[in-house]
């Protein structure tokens, strides 16, 4: 198994564990037939269903994130899962992620339809531990 694949699995399980500790019901979507998100959740208070797309890194680097059509029920949890330290989590609303992607394309002078998109690690730091953006 490649480092990237191990990292993504570690990130998904770390995010799922953290969400479970916070009272969310978590289901893995599993497989290539679910391109929108990795996790389906039900919030602990309102019992609202929503989706989480997990992106994992094992060291500080650019988060590779594909821009997707807007959904009000989609959130991103970026998980830094280093081998020798505790995981860190960065939570981003989908519309904010799309804004970060647009900003990065502009900074690089790339067209809107450029295939590889994402955001700098430094841009994600203001989203660290913003668990309150998720439906309660």
C-alpha positions as CSV (number, residue, x, y, z in Angstrom):
1,X,0.0,0.0,0.0
2,X,1.4,3.4,-0.9
3,X,2.0,6.2,1.6
4,X,-0.8,8.3,0.1
5,X,-3.3,5.4,0.4
6,X,-2.2,4.7,4.0
7,X,-2.5,8.4,4.8
8,X,-6.0,8.7,3.4
9,X,-7.2,5.7,5.3
10,X,-5.6,7.0,8.5
11,X,-7.2,10.4,7.9
12,X,-10.7,9.0,7.3
13,X,-10.6,6.8,10.4
14,X,-9.1,9.7,12.5
15,X,-11.9,12.0,11.4
16,X,-14.6,9.4,11.9
17,X,-13.3,8.7,15.4
18,X,-13.2,12.4,16.3
19,X,-16.8,12.9,15.0
20,X,-18.0,9.9,17.0
21,X,-16.5,11.3,20.1
22,X,-18.5,14.5,19.4
23,X,-21.8,12.6,19.2
24,X,-22.2,12.3,15.5
25,X,-23.5,9.1,13.8
26,X,-20.9,8.3,11.1
27,X,-21.1,6.0,8.1
28,X,-18.3,5.4,5.5
29,X,-19.5,5.7,1.9
30,X,-16.8,3.3,0.7
31,X,-15.6,2.9,-2.9
32,X,-15.4,4.8,-6.1
33,X,-19.1,5.0,-6.6
34,X,-19.3,7.8,-4.0
35,X,-17.3,10.6,-5.5
36,X,-18.9,13.4,-3.5
37,X,-17.8,12.5,0.0
38,X,-16.1,9.9,2.2
39,X,-18.5,10.1,5.2
40,X,-22.2,10.4,5.7
41,X,-23.2,11.9,9.1
42,X,-26.2,12.6,11.3
43,X,-25.8,15.5,13.7
44,X,-26.3,14.8,17.4
45,X,-29.0,17.4,18.2
46,X,-30.9,18.3,15.1
47,X,-30.5,14.8,13.5
48,X,-29.6,16.5,10.3
49,X,-27.9,14.4,7.6
50,X,-24.8,15.8,5.9
51,X,-21.6,14.8,4.0
52,X,-17.9,15.1,4.8
53,X,-15.2,14.8,2.3
54,X,-11.9,13.9,4.0
55,X,-8.5,14.9,2.7
56,X,-5.4,13.6,4.4
57,X,-1.7,14.6,4.6
58,X,1.1,13.0,6.6
59,X,3.3,16.2,6.4
60,X,2.5,19.8,5.7
61,X,1.9,20.2,2.0
62,X,-0.7,21.5,-0.5
63,X,-4.2,20.0,0.1
64,X,-5.3,18.6,-3.3
65,X,-9.0,19.2,-3.5
66,X,-11.2,19.1,-6.7
67,X,-13.8,21.8,-7.0
68,X,-17.3,20.3,-6.9
69,X,-20.8,21.7,-7.7
70,X,-22.2,23.6,-4.6
71,X,-24.1,21.5,-2.1
72,X,-25.4,23.0,1.2
73,X,-24.8,19.7,3.0
74,X,-21.1,19.2,2.1
75,X,-18.2,20.0,4.4
76,X,-14.4,19.2,4.2
77,X,-12.3,17.9,7.0
78,X,-8.6,18.1,6.2
79,X,-6.6,15.8,8.5
80,X,-2.9,16.1,9.0
81,X,-2.0,12.6,10.3
82,X,1.8,12.5,10.9
83,X,3.4,9.2,11.9
84,X,5.0,10.7,15.0
85,X,2.5,13.2,16.3
86,X,-1.2,13.7,17.1
87,X,-3.6,14.3,14.2
88,X,-4.7,17.9,13.5
89,X,-8.1,18.7,11.9
90,X,-9.1,21.7,9.7
91,X,-12.8,22.1,8.9
92,X,-14.0,24.0,5.9
93,X,-17.5,24.7,4.4
94,X,-17.7,23.8,0.7
95,X,-18.3,27.3,-0.4
96,X,-15.2,28.4,1.5
97,X,-13.2,25.6,-0.1
98,X,-14.2,26.7,-3.5
99,X,-13.2,30.3,-2.6
100,X,-9.7,29.0,-1.5
101,X,-9.4,27.0,-4.8
102,X,-10.3,30.1,-6.8
103,X,-7.8,32.2,-4.8
104,X,-5.0,29.7,-5.4
105,X,-5.7,29.4,-9.1
106,X,-5.6,33.2,-9.3
107,X,-2.3,33.4,-7.3
108,X,-0.7,30.8,-9.7
109,X,-2.1,32.5,-12.8
110,X,-4.0,29.4,-13.8
111,X,-7.3,29.3,-15.7
112,X,-10.5,28.3,-13.8
113,X,-10.7,25.0,-15.6
114,X,-7.2,23.9,-14.5
115,X,-7.3,20.2,-13.6
116,X,-5.3,20.1,-10.4
117,X,-6.8,22.3,-7.7
118,X,-6.4,22.8,-3.9
119,X,-5.2,25.1,-1.2
120,X,-2.0,25.8,0.6
121,X,-1.5,24.3,4.0
122,X,-1.0,27.8,5.5
123,X,-4.4,28.8,4.2
124,X,-6.0,25.8,6.1
125,X,-4.6,26.8,9.5
126,X,-7.3,29.4,10.2
127,X,-9.8,26.5,9.9
128,X,-8.1,24.4,12.6
129,X,-10.6,22.7,15.0
130,X,-13.6,24.7,13.7
131,X,-15.9,21.8,14.7
132,X,-18.7,24.4,15.3
133,X,-19.3,24.9,11.5
134,X,-20.8,21.4,11.3
135,X,-24.5,20.9,11.8
136,X,-25.3,20.3,15.5
